[in-house]
Amino acid sequence: MADEAKDCSKNEQLSIVVRCISHDLVKQNDKIDCNSIFKEYLLGLVKLDEFDAQTLSNEIIQYLSHLKIDINSCIAMCFDG
């Protein structure tokens, strides 16, 4: 997931978050706790100078590549706005 916002110094930044499916399920009263299935992690923030779709996509892919996250392992990308 990605979302852009201005920081306190008025710079636009892109937050990059991944949502993973956990294999460590928690059962309570023989029911799976759905909150234990999905985990979200803020990977970081990227300063933006341009806000078009191509730039956002490139920044996300570049950031994930830097962290050695294979884009082919990602199921979807989500944006708002």
C-alpha positions, -999 to 999 in steps of 0.1 A, spaced: 0 0 0 12 35 -6 -1 69 4 13 103 0 12 132 24 30 164 33 54 163 63 58 192 87 83 209 64 58 208 35 77 181 16 55 155 -1 64 120 10 52 85 1 46 60 28 52 24 17 34 -4 36 33 -41 30 5 -64 42 16 -101 47 -3 -132 55 10 -148 87 14 -185 90 12 -183 128 -25 -183 133 -40 -176 168 -70 -197 178 -94 -186 205 -122 -208 215 -116 -230 184 -120 -200 161 -92 -183 142 -84 -148 153 -86 -129 119 -64 -101 133 -36 -127 136 -38 -136 99 -28 -103 83 2 -82 94 11 -47 82 46 -32 82 56 4 74 87 -1 53 96 36 50 90 70 35 101 83 2 104 120 -6 85 129 -38 90 156 -63 65 144 -89 31 128 -82 20 111 -115 12 74 -116 44 65 -134 66 82 -109 47 67 -79 49 32 -94 87 36 -102 94 49 -66 75 19 -51 93 -7 -73 127 10 -67 121 10 -29 110 -26 -28 140 -36 -49 163 -18 -26 149 -39 3 153 -70 -19 115 -76 -20 107 -93 -53 79 -74 -70 68 -107 -85 60 -119 -50 36 -90 -45 -1 -97 -53 -13 -61 -56 -5 -25 -52 -31 -2 -35 -33 36 -38 -58 61 -27 -68 93 -46 
